[in-house]
Amino acid sequence: MEGAEQRGGVSQTSGVTEEETPPTETNSNCNHTDDTVTSCPAEAMSEVTMETGPSKDLPVTPQQPGSGPVVVQGNNRNPASEKLQRVRKWSITTYKCTRQALSEKLGRGSRTVDLDLGPRLELLRDDRQRYENVTKLAQTLANQLAQFTVTQKTLGDAFSDLSIKTPKLHVEFGLNAEAQKFLCKSGETLAEAINAFTSDMNTLVNKTIEDTMINAKKYDAARIEYDAYRVDLEELNLGPRDAITLPKLEQAQKNFQCQREKYEKIRDDLSVKVKLLEENKVKVLHNQLWLLHGAVAAHSLSCHSFLEQNMRQASEHLNNASVDDPSWLEES
């Protein structure tokens, strides 16, 4: 009994009891000396490998018997883990940007202001609204002028018909018909010129300036993101420095530097685009405004010249006309 108790105590210390020790017949493939395994052939390792089975997620490199242990190659890129990391990073960035935007609207947070680019963007936004208003008014004028020319054409046709059916007033109706038809053609030409002006203005406002405004929105988003990481870095710098905060401070510094480079690149690109837009805008408006003024002047001058000529012809006809026939009352 004492020997059994002593053996039981030794077995508890070593972690293997005498009863749990498997018989030597079942492990005939391995050589044992006391409780230490000295060698094990490759066949036994193959059996153990077959019993456990390869993992479904990890590829197994097949080995020949006697070539050593099985090598399991792990996949360092896990799509699910990468997607989770992207979602986590996006969530953190969105939270920071939302907090920064709200603090700016409430007047509690600080924001980065570019003293050169900011006023130019504000001026561009104001000019865009004014250009849109001018374009709408010009389009309204072109539509009204088109309707007016249709009425003039209809009136000219009516005068022509009356000129044929009224021989005694043939000249008078004919002069008015010619005047209305000429004004109609001149109005159509002016309406076409105004439509060309509005088309070019729409291209300038809705394409050229709009493209710059889209870049300006990207710039504003990058500026908010930059300020959000800047505020985080400033808060960490104001806090204590210990083993826990130092890694966070280093990571915040890296994130801030990355956002700063991104912000500066977008700002420089937008600054160049705004300068090019200002030059292109001046050239386009210079040409279009002169063309529109020329069309209005030509319309007015041509109408004035034609009406003067028309009035001279009417006066000459009246002067050369015979005395009016007596009325039937005088004849009676």
C-alpha positions as CSV (number, residue, x, y, z in Angstrom):
1,M,0.0,0.0,0.0
2,E,2.8,2.4,0.9
3,G,4.4,1.6,-2.5
4,A,1.2,2.2,-4.3
5,E,0.7,5.5,-2.5
6,Q,4.2,6.5,-3.3
7,R,3.8,5.7,-6.9
8,G,0.5,7.5,-7.0
9,G,2.2,10.6,-5.6
10,V,5.0,10.5,-8.2
11,S,2.4,10.0,-10.9
12,Q,0.5,13.1,-9.8
13,T,3.6,15.2,-9.9
14,S,4.6,14.0,-13.4
15,G,1.1,14.2,-14.7
16,V,0.9,10.5,-15.9
17,T,-0.4,7.7,-13.6
18,E,0.7,4.1,-13.9
19,E,-2.8,3.1,-14.9
20,E,-2.9,5.7,-17.7
21,T,0.4,4.5,-19.2
22,P,-0.5,2.7,-22.4
23,P,0.8,-0.8,-22.9
24,T,4.0,-1.2,-24.9
25,E,2.2,-3.3,-27.4
26,T,0.0,-0.5,-28.7
27,N,3.0,1.8,-29.3
28,S,5.3,-0.8,-30.8
29,N,6.3,1.7,-33.4
30,C,7.9,4.1,-30.9
31,N,10.8,3.4,-28.5
32,H,10.3,4.5,-24.9
33,T,12.9,4.8,-22.2
34,D,11.0,5.2,-18.9
35,D,8.6,8.2,-19.5
36,T,10.6,9.9,-22.2
37,V,9.9,9.5,-25.9
38,T,13.2,9.1,-27.8
39,S,12.1,8.4,-31.3
40,C,9.0,7.9,-33.5
41,P,9.0,6.7,-37.1
42,A,7.4,8.7,-39.9
43,E,4.7,6.1,-40.2
44,A,3.4,7.0,-36.7
45,M,3.4,10.7,-37.6
46,S,1.5,10.0,-40.7
47,E,-1.1,8.1,-38.7
48,V,-1.5,11.0,-36.3
49,T,-1.8,13.4,-39.2
50,M,-4.5,11.3,-40.8
51,E,-6.4,11.1,-37.5
52,T,-6.4,14.8,-36.8
53,G,-7.1,15.8,-40.5
54,P,-6.0,19.0,-42.2
55,S,-7.8,22.2,-41.5
56,K,-10.2,23.4,-44.1
57,D,-8.8,27.0,-44.1
58,L,-5.1,26.2,-44.1
59,P,-3.4,24.5,-47.1
60,V,-1.3,21.4,-46.3
61,T,1.9,20.6,-48.1
62,P,2.0,16.9,-48.8
63,Q,5.1,15.1,-47.5
64,Q,6.6,11.9,-48.4
65,P,7.1,9.3,-45.7
66,G,10.4,9.8,-43.8
67,S,10.7,13.4,-45.0
68,G,9.9,15.0,-41.6
69,P,6.9,16.7,-40.1
70,V,4.0,18.1,-42.1
71,V,4.3,21.8,-42.9
72,V,1.1,23.9,-42.7
73,Q,1.1,27.1,-44.7
74,G,-1.0,29.9,-43.2
75,N,-2.7,32.5,-45.3
76,N,-1.7,36.0,-44.0
77,R,-4.5,37.8,-45.9
78,N,-7.9,37.2,-44.5
79,P,-10.6,38.9,-46.6
80,A,-13.0,39.0,-43.7
81,S,-10.4,40.6,-41.4
82,E,-9.4,43.1,-44.0
83,K,-13.0,44.1,-44.6
84,L,-13.6,44.4,-40.9
85,Q,-10.5,46.7,-40.6
86,R,-11.7,48.9,-43.4
87,V,-15.2,49.2,-41.9
88,R,-13.6,50.0,-38.5
89,K,-11.4,52.7,-40.0
90,W,-14.3,54.2,-42.0
91,S,-16.4,54.3,-38.9
92,I,-13.8,56.1,-36.9
93,T,-13.1,58.6,-39.6
94,T,-16.8,59.3,-40.1
95,Y,-17.3,59.8,-36.4
96,K,-14.3,62.2,-36.2
97,C,-15.5,64.2,-39.3
98,T,-19.1,64.4,-38.0
99,R,-17.9,65.6,-34.6
100,Q,-15.7,68.2,-36.2
101,A,-18.4,69.5,-38.6
102,L,-20.9,69.8,-35.7
103,S,-18.4,71.6,-33.5
104,E,-17.8,74.1,-36.3
105,K,-21.5,74.7,-36.9
106,L,-22.0,75.3,-33.2
107,G,-19.0,77.6,-33.1
108,R,-17.0,75.5,-30.6
109,G,-14.3,74.0,-32.8
110,S,-11.4,75.5,-34.7
111,R,-11.1,75.2,-38.4
112,T,-8.3,75.7,-40.9
113,V,-8.8,78.7,-43.2
114,D,-6.8,79.3,-46.4
115,L,-6.5,83.1,-46.7
116,D,-5.8,82.9,-50.4
117,L,-8.0,80.1,-51.7
118,G,-11.0,80.7,-49.3
119,P,-12.0,84.2,-50.6
120,R,-11.5,83.1,-54.2
121,L,-13.9,80.2,-53.7
122,E,-16.5,82.5,-52.1
123,L,-16.2,84.9,-55.0
124,L,-16.6,82.0,-57.5
125,R,-19.7,80.9,-55.7
126,D,-21.2,84.4,-55.8
127,D,-20.3,84.8,-59.5
128,R,-21.9,81.5,-60.2
129,Q,-25.2,82.6,-58.7
130,R,-25.1,85.8,-60.7
131,Y,-24.3,84.0,-63.9
132,E,-27.2,81.6,-63.4
133,N,-29.5,84.6,-62.9
134,V,-28.3,86.3,-66.0
135,T,-28.6,83.1,-68.0
136,K,-32.2,82.6,-66.8
137,L,-33.2,86.1,-67.7
138,A,-31.6,85.8,-71.1
139,Q,-33.4,82.5,-71.7
140,T,-36.7,84.2,-70.7
141,L,-36.0,87.0,-73.1
142,A,-35.3,84.6,-75.9
143,N,-38.5,82.7,-75.3
144,Q,-40.6,85.9,-75.1
145,L,-38.9,87.2,-78.3
146,A,-39.7,83.9,-80.1
147,Q,-43.4,84.3,-79.1
148,F,-43.3,87.9,-80.2
149,T,-41.9,87.0,-83.6
150,V,-44.6,84.4,-84.1
151,T,-47.3,87.1,-83.4
152,Q,-45.5,89.5,-85.8
153,K,-45.4,86.9,-88.5
154,T,-49.1,86.1,-88.0
155,L,-49.9,89.8,-88.1
156,G,-47.9,90.3,-91.3
157,D,-49.8,87.5,-93.0
158,A,-53.1,89.1,-92.0
159,F,-51.9,92.5,-93.5
160,S,-50.9,90.8,-96.7
161,D,-54.3,89.1,-97.0
162,L,-56.1,92.4,-96.4
163,S,-53.8,94.1,-98.9
164,I,-55.0,91.7,-101.6
165,K,-58.6,91.9,-100.7
166,T,-58.7,95.7,-100.2
167,P,-57.5,97.4,-103.5
168,K,-58.0,100.9,-102.2
169,L,-55.8,100.2,-99.2
170,H,-53.4,97.9,-101.0
171,V,-50.3,100.1,-100.4
172,E,-51.1,100.8,-96.7
173,F,-51.7,97.2,-95.8
174,G,-48.7,96.2,-97.9
175,L,-46.3,98.5,-96.0
176,N,-47.4,97.3,-92.7
177,A,-47.1,93.7,-93.8
178,E,-43.6,94.2,-95.0
179,A,-42.7,96.0,-91.7
180,Q,-44.0,93.1,-89.5
181,K,-42.4,90.5,-91.6
182,F,-39.0,92.2,-91.5
183,L,-39.3,92.7,-87.8
184,C,-40.1,89.0,-87.4
185,K,-37.0,87.9,-89.3
186,S,-34.8,90.3,-87.4
187,G,-36.3,89.1,-84.1
188,E,-35.7,85.5,-85.0
189,T,-32.0,86.4,-85.7
190,L,-31.8,88.1,-82.3
191,A,-33.5,85.2,-80.6
192,E,-30.9,82.8,-82.1
193,A,-28.1,85.0,-80.9
194,I,-29.5,85.1,-77.4
195,N,-30.0,81.3,-77.4
196,A,-26.3,80.9,-78.4
197,F,-25.4,83.2,-75.5
198,T,-27.4,81.2,-73.0
199,S,-26.0,77.9,-74.3
200,D,-22.5,79.1,-73.8
201,M,-23.4,80.5,-70.4
202,N,-25.0,77.1,-69.4
203,T,-21.8,75.4,-70.4
204,L,-19.7,77.8,-68.3
205,V,-22.0,77.6,-65.3
206,N,-23.2,74.0,-65.3
207,K,-20.0,72.3,-66.6
208,T,-16.9,74.3,-66.2
209,I,-17.7,76.0,-62.9
210,E,-19.6,73.0,-61.6
211,D,-16.5,70.8,-62.1
212,T,-14.5,73.2,-60.0
213,M,-17.3,73.3,-57.4
214,I,-17.1,69.5,-57.1
215,N,-13.4,69.8,-56.4
216,A,-14.2,72.5,-53.9
217,K,-16.6,70.1,-52.1
218,K,-13.8,67.4,-52.0
219,Y,-11.5,70.1,-50.6
220,D,-14.0,71.0,-47.9
221,A,-14.3,67.3,-46.9
222,A,-10.5,66.9,-46.8
223,R,-10.2,70.0,-44.8
224,I,-12.8,68.7,-42.2
225,E,-11.0,65.4,-42.0
226,Y,-7.6,67.1,-41.6
227,D,-9.0,69.3,-38.8
228,A,-10.6,66.3,-37.1
229,Y,-7.2,64.5,-36.8
230,R,-5.5,67.8,-35.9
231,V,-7.8,68.3,-33.0
232,D,-7.2,64.7,-31.8
233,L,-3.5,65.2,-31.9
234,E,-3.8,68.5,-30.0
235,E,-5.9,66.8,-27.3
236,L,-3.4,64.0,-26.9
237,N,-0.5,66.5,-26.7
238,L,-2.3,68.3,-23.9
239,G,-2.8,65.0,-21.9
240,P,-0.3,63.1,-19.8
241,R,2.6,61.2,-21.3
242,D,2.8,57.5,-20.2
243,A,3.3,54.1,-21.6
244,I,-0.4,53.9,-22.6
245,T,-0.7,57.3,-24.3
246,L,2.7,57.4,-26.1
247,P,1.7,54.7,-28.7
248,K,-1.6,56.5,-29.2
249,L,0.3,59.8,-29.6
250,E,2.6,58.3,-32.2
251,Q,-0.3,56.8,-34.2
252,A,-2.2,60.1,-34.0
253,Q,0.9,61.9,-35.3
254,K,1.2,59.5,-38.2
255,N,-2.5,59.9,-39.1
256,F,-2.3,63.6,-38.8
257,Q,0.7,63.7,-41.2
258,C,-1.1,61.5,-43.7
259,Q,-4.2,63.7,-43.6
260,R,-2.0,66.8,-43.9
261,E,-0.3,65.6,-47.1
262,K,-3.7,64.7,-48.5
263,Y,-5.2,68.0,-47.6
264,E,-2.3,70.0,-49.1
265,K,-2.4,68.1,-52.3
266,I,-6.1,68.6,-52.8
267,R,-5.7,72.3,-51.9
268,D,-2.9,72.8,-54.4
269,D,-4.8,71.1,-57.2
270,L,-7.9,73.2,-56.5
271,S,-5.9,76.4,-56.4
272,V,-4.5,75.7,-59.9
273,K,-7.9,74.8,-61.2
274,V,-9.4,78.0,-59.8
275,K,-6.7,80.1,-61.5
276,L,-7.3,78.4,-64.8
277,L,-11.1,78.8,-64.4
278,E,-10.7,82.6,-63.8
279,E,-8.7,83.0,-67.0
280,N,-11.1,80.9,-69.0
281,K,-14.1,82.6,-67.6
282,V,-12.8,86.1,-68.6
283,K,-12.1,84.9,-72.2
284,V,-15.5,83.2,-72.6
285,L,-17.5,86.1,-71.1
286,H,-15.5,88.7,-73.1
287,N,-16.4,87.0,-76.4
288,Q,-20.0,86.1,-75.6
289,L,-20.9,89.5,-74.2
290,W,-19.5,91.3,-77.3
291,L,-21.4,88.9,-79.6
292,L,-24.6,89.4,-77.7
293,H,-24.2,93.2,-77.8
294,G,-23.4,93.1,-81.5
295,A,-26.6,91.0,-82.1
296,V,-28.8,93.4,-80.2
297,A,-27.2,96.5,-81.9
298,A,-27.6,94.9,-85.3
299,H,-31.2,94.1,-84.6
300,S,-32.0,97.6,-83.4
301,L,-30.1,99.3,-86.3
302,S,-31.6,97.2,-88.9
303,C,-35.1,97.6,-87.6
304,H,-34.6,101.4,-87.3
305,S,-33.2,101.7,-90.8
306,F,-35.9,99.6,-92.3
307,L,-38.7,101.5,-90.5
308,E,-37.2,104.9,-91.7
309,Q,-37.1,103.6,-95.2
310,N,-40.6,102.3,-94.9
311,M,-41.9,105.6,-93.6
312,R,-40.3,107.5,-96.5
313,Q,-41.9,105.2,-99.0
314,A,-45.3,105.7,-97.3
315,S,-44.9,109.5,-97.4
316,E,-43.9,109.5,-101.0
317,H,-46.9,107.4,-101.8
318,L,-49.2,109.7,-99.9
319,N,-47.8,112.8,-101.6
320,N,-48.1,111.2,-105.1
321,A,-51.6,109.9,-104.5
322,S,-54.5,111.5,-106.3
323,V,-57.2,113.5,-104.5
324,D,-59.7,111.3,-102.7
325,D,-62.8,110.4,-104.6
326,P,-65.9,112.3,-103.5
327,S,-68.2,110.5,-101.1
328,W,-71.6,109.4,-102.3
329,L,-73.2,112.2,-100.2
330,E,-71.2,114.8,-102.2
331,E,-72.2,113.0,-105.4
332,S,-75.8,113.1,-104.5
